[in-house]
Amino acid sequence: MSFCKLLNKTAVIQEKSGSQSALGEITDSWSTKASNVKTRYMQVSKSELVGDYQVTLEDYKFFFEFATDISIADRIVVDGKTFEVQHVASDSSDNHKFVFASLLPQFN
């Protein structure tokens, strides 16, 4: 089975852009960098010592085709959830990229 056939979700990748008002105020907004991007993701946990406490952090690992344009601080929108990219890397054969991202709070 090819790697692409394992990518069972479709995502939107967003990047931050800023604009400045006439008063000099900077406003950040998110614009679509790419849409209909094939991906696969799963929840992963890692333990970390914070002071005297062991805490479990919930992150997500995404897989993308190698040519996908994605960077740290971009956002991934998939399944109605928004994630912020924390780390981007490629496998040793440059076959695909894997991305670690954090789930952003959902406000209704």
PyRosetta script that sets phi, psi and omega in degrees:
from pyrosetta import init, pose_from_sequence

init()
pose = pose_from_sequence("MSFCKLLNKTAVIQEKSGSQSALGEITDSWSTKASNVKTRYMQVSKSELVGDYQVTLEDYKFFFEFATDISIADRIVVDGKTFEVQHVASDSSDNHKFVFASLLPQFN")
pose.set_psi(1, 134.9)
pose.set_omega(1, -179.4)
pose.set_phi(2, -77.7)
pose.set_psi(2, 157.0)
pose.set_omega(2, -179.7)
pose.set_phi(3, -57.5)
pose.set_psi(3, -42.9)
pose.set_omega(3, -176.8)
pose.set_phi(4, -60.1)
pose.set_psi(4, -31.1)
pose.set_omega(4, -179.9)
pose.set_phi(5, -71.0)
pose.set_psi(5, -17.8)
pose.set_omega(5, 178.1)
pose.set_phi(6, -81.7)
pose.set_psi(6, -14.2)
pose.set_omega(6, -178.6)
pose.set_phi(7, -82.4)
pose.set_psi(7, 96.9)
pose.set_omega(7, -169.0)
pose.set_phi(8, -101.8)
pose.set_psi(8, 7.4)
pose.set_omega(8, 179.8)
pose.set_phi(9, -127.7)
pose.set_psi(9, 161.7)
pose.set_omega(9, 175.8)
pose.set_phi(10, -120.8)
pose.set_psi(10, 131.2)
pose.set_omega(10, -175.4)
pose.set_phi(11, -124.8)
pose.set_psi(11, 164.5)
pose.set_omega(11, 170.2)
pose.set_phi(12, -113.9)
pose.set_psi(12, 134.1)
pose.set_omega(12, 175.7)
pose.set_phi(13, -106.3)
pose.set_psi(13, 128.6)
pose.set_omega(13, -179.1)
pose.set_phi(14, -116.9)
pose.set_psi(14, 149.6)
pose.set_omega(14, 175.0)
pose.set_phi(15, -126.1)
pose.set_psi(15, 151.9)
pose.set_omega(15, -178.3)
pose.set_phi(16, -80.4)
pose.set_psi(16, 138.2)
pose.set_omega(16, 172.9)
pose.set_phi(17, -134.5)
pose.set_psi(17, 148.1)
pose.set_omega(17, -177.9)
pose.set_phi(18, -121.6)
pose.set_psi(18, 152.7)
pose.set_omega(18, 175.4)
pose.set_phi(19, -137.5)
pose.set_psi(19, 155.6)
pose.set_omega(19, -177.9)
pose.set_phi(20, -116.6)
pose.set_psi(20, 131.5)
pose.set_omega(20, 179.8)
pose.set_phi(21, -79.8)
pose.set_psi(21, 173.8)
pose.set_omega(21, 178.2)
pose.set_phi(22, -62.2)
pose.set_psi(22, -24.7)
pose.set_omega(22, 178.7)
pose.set_phi(23, -87.7)
pose.set_psi(23, -0.6)
pose.set_omega(23, 179.4)
pose.set_phi(24, 89.6)
pose.set_psi(24, 3.4)
pose.set_omega(24, 178.2)
pose.set_phi(25, -74.2)
pose.set_psi(25, 135.3)
pose.set_omega(25, 179.3)
pose.set_phi(26, -99.3)
pose.set_psi(26, 128.8)
pose.set_omega(26, 179.4)
pose.set_phi(27, -117.9)
pose.set_psi(27, 126.8)
pose.set_omega(27, 176.4)
pose.set_phi(28, -92.0)
pose.set_psi(28, 143.6)
pose.set_omega(28, 174.3)
pose.set_phi(29, -142.5)
pose.set_psi(29, 167.2)
pose.set_omega(29, -178.6)
pose.set_phi(30, -116.4)
pose.set_psi(30, 130.4)
pose.set_omega(30, 178.5)
pose.set_phi(31, -120.6)
pose.set_psi(31, 153.8)
pose.set_omega(31, -178.9)
pose.set_phi(32, -73.6)
pose.set_psi(32, 122.6)
pose.set_omega(32, 177.5)
pose.set_phi(33, -91.2)
pose.set_psi(33, -37.3)
pose.set_omega(33, 179.1)
pose.set_phi(34, -157.0)
pose.set_psi(34, 146.2)
pose.set_omega(34, 177.5)
pose.set_phi(35, -129.3)
pose.set_psi(35, 165.1)
pose.set_omega(35, -177.7)
pose.set_phi(36, 54.8)
pose.set_psi(36, 41.0)
pose.set_omega(36, -179.5)
pose.set_phi(37, -88.4)
pose.set_psi(37, 124.8)
pose.set_omega(37, 179.4)
pose.set_phi(38, -71.9)
pose.set_psi(38, 136.0)
pose.set_omega(38, -179.4)
pose.set_phi(39, -152.8)
pose.set_psi(39, 171.0)
pose.set_omega(39, 170.9)
pose.set_phi(40, -144.3)
pose.set_psi(40, 141.1)
pose.set_omega(40, 178.4)
pose.set_phi(41, -143.7)
pose.set_psi(41, 161.1)
pose.set_omega(41, 178.4)
pose.set_phi(42, -151.3)
pose.set_psi(42, 153.7)
pose.set_omega(42, 178.5)
pose.set_phi(43, -82.1)
pose.set_psi(43, 136.4)
pose.set_omega(43, 176.7)
pose.set_phi(44, -129.5)
pose.set_psi(44, 150.9)
pose.set_omega(44, 179.5)
pose.set_phi(45, -121.1)
pose.set_psi(45, 148.4)
pose.set_omega(45, 173.5)
pose.set_phi(46, -141.1)
pose.set_psi(46, 145.0)
pose.set_omega(46, 178.7)
pose.set_phi(47, -97.9)
pose.set_psi(47, 144.5)
pose.set_omega(47, -178.2)
pose.set_phi(48, -144.6)
pose.set_psi(48, 141.8)
pose.set_omega(48, 178.0)
pose.set_phi(49, -88.1)
pose.set_psi(49, 120.0)
pose.set_omega(49, 178.0)
pose.set_phi(50, -119.4)
pose.set_psi(50, 106.0)
pose.set_omega(50, -174.0)
pose.set_phi(51, 63.7)
pose.set_psi(51, -122.9)
pose.set_omega(51, 178.9)
pose.set_phi(52, -97.9)
pose.set_psi(52, 7.8)
pose.set_omega(52, -173.9)
pose.set_phi(53, -115.3)
pose.set_psi(53, 141.9)
pose.set_omega(53, 173.3)
pose.set_phi(54, -94.2)
pose.set_psi(54, 119.1)
pose.set_omega(54, -179.8)
pose.set_phi(55, -116.7)
pose.set_psi(55, 150.8)
pose.set_omega(55, 177.1)
pose.set_phi(56, -105.3)
pose.set_psi(56, 125.5)
pose.set_omega(56, 179.5)
pose.set_phi(57, -103.7)
pose.set_psi(57, 133.1)
pose.set_omega(57, 179.6)
pose.set_phi(58, -99.1)
pose.set_psi(58, 120.0)
pose.set_omega(58, 175.7)
pose.set_phi(59, -127.9)
pose.set_psi(59, 177.1)
pose.set_omega(59, 178.9)
pose.set_phi(60, -129.3)
pose.set_psi(60, 143.3)
pose.set_omega(60, 177.3)
pose.set_phi(61, -112.6)
pose.set_psi(61, 125.6)
pose.set_omega(61, 179.4)
pose.set_phi(62, -110.9)
pose.set_psi(62, 150.7)
pose.set_omega(62, 173.9)
pose.set_phi(63, -121.1)
pose.set_psi(63, 134.1)
pose.set_omega(63, 179.5)
pose.set_phi(64, -134.0)
pose.set_psi(64, 159.6)
pose.set_omega(64, 171.4)
pose.set_phi(65, -62.2)
pose.set_psi(65, 150.7)
pose.set_omega(65, -174.0)
pose.set_phi(66, -58.0)
pose.set_psi(66, -36.0)
pose.set_omega(66, -175.8)
pose.set_phi(67, -77.1)
pose.set_psi(67, -2.9)
pose.set_omega(67, -178.1)
pose.set_phi(68, -64.2)
pose.set_psi(68, 130.5)
pose.set_omega(68, 178.7)
pose.set_phi(69, -87.9)
pose.set_psi(69, 101.3)
pose.set_omega(69, -179.5)
pose.set_phi(70, -144.5)
pose.set_psi(70, 141.0)
pose.set_omega(70, -174.7)
pose.set_phi(71, -135.6)
pose.set_psi(71, 164.0)
pose.set_omega(71, 174.2)
pose.set_phi(72, -59.1)
pose.set_psi(72, 139.1)
pose.set_omega(72, -179.7)
pose.set_phi(73, 81.6)
pose.set_psi(73, -5.0)
pose.set_omega(73, 170.0)
pose.set_phi(74, -68.6)
pose.set_psi(74, 169.0)
pose.set_omega(74, 174.9)
pose.set_phi(75, -118.7)
pose.set_psi(75, 148.4)
pose.set_omega(75, 175.9)
pose.set_phi(76, -117.3)
pose.set_psi(76, 127.8)
pose.set_omega(76, 177.0)
pose.set_phi(77, -114.8)
pose.set_psi(77, 119.6)
pose.set_omega(77, -179.7)
pose.set_phi(78, -152.3)
pose.set_psi(78, 141.6)
pose.set_omega(78, 178.8)
pose.set_phi(79, 54.4)
pose.set_psi(79, 33.1)
pose.set_omega(79, 178.8)
pose.set_phi(80, 75.6)
pose.set_psi(80, 8.2)
pose.set_omega(80, -179.9)
pose.set_phi(81, -115.2)
pose.set_psi(81, 151.3)
pose.set_omega(81, 178.6)
pose.set_phi(82, -118.0)
pose.set_psi(82, 132.7)
pose.set_omega(82, -177.6)
pose.set_phi(83, -123.1)
pose.set_psi(83, 145.6)
pose.set_omega(83, 175.5)
pose.set_phi(84, -104.7)
pose.set_psi(84, 128.1)
pose.set_omega(84, -176.9)
pose.set_phi(85, -70.9)
pose.set_psi(85, 128.7)
pose.set_omega(85, 179.3)
pose.set_phi(86, -107.6)
pose.set_psi(86, -30.2)
pose.set_omega(86, -175.1)
pose.set_phi(87, -155.2)
pose.set_psi(87, 138.1)
pose.set_omega(87, 177.6)
pose.set_phi(88, -128.7)
pose.set_psi(88, 133.5)
pose.set_omega(88, 177.6)
pose.set_phi(89, -149.5)
pose.set_psi(89, 165.4)
pose.set_omega(89, 175.4)
pose.set_phi(90, -118.3)
pose.set_psi(90, 157.7)
pose.set_omega(90, 177.3)
pose.set_phi(91, -71.9)
pose.set_psi(91, 168.6)
pose.set_omega(91, -173.7)
pose.set_phi(92, -65.2)
pose.set_psi(92, -21.1)
pose.set_omega(92, -179.7)
pose.set_phi(93, -99.9)
pose.set_psi(93, 6.5)
pose.set_omega(93, -177.0)
pose.set_phi(94, 55.4)
pose.set_psi(94, 35.4)
pose.set_omega(94, 178.1)
pose.set_phi(95, -85.0)
pose.set_psi(95, -35.8)
pose.set_omega(95, -178.7)
pose.set_phi(96, -154.3)
pose.set_psi(96, 167.6)
pose.set_omega(96, 174.5)
pose.set_phi(97, -109.1)
pose.set_psi(97, 146.6)
pose.set_omega(97, 169.4)
pose.set_phi(98, -122.8)
pose.set_psi(98, 144.7)
pose.set_omega(98, -171.0)
pose.set_phi(99, -132.2)
pose.set_psi(99, 133.5)
pose.set_omega(99, 171.5)
pose.set_phi(100, -101.6)
pose.set_psi(100, 134.0)
pose.set_omega(100, -176.4)
pose.set_phi(101, -143.2)
pose.set_psi(101, 155.3)
pose.set_omega(101, 178.0)
pose.set_phi(102, -106.8)
pose.set_psi(102, 140.0)
pose.set_omega(102, 177.2)
pose.set_phi(103, -73.5)
pose.set_psi(103, 127.8)
pose.set_omega(103, 178.0)
pose.set_phi(104, -86.5)
pose.set_psi(104, 148.8)
pose.set_omega(104, 178.8)
pose.set_phi(105, -59.9)
pose.set_psi(105, 142.8)
pose.set_omega(105, 179.6)
pose.set_phi(106, -99.9)
pose.set_psi(106, 121.1)
pose.set_omega(106, 177.6)
pose.set_phi(107, -106.9)
pose.set_psi(107, 132.3)
pose.set_omega(107, 179.2)
pose.set_phi(108, -109.0)
pose.dump_pdb("model.pdb")
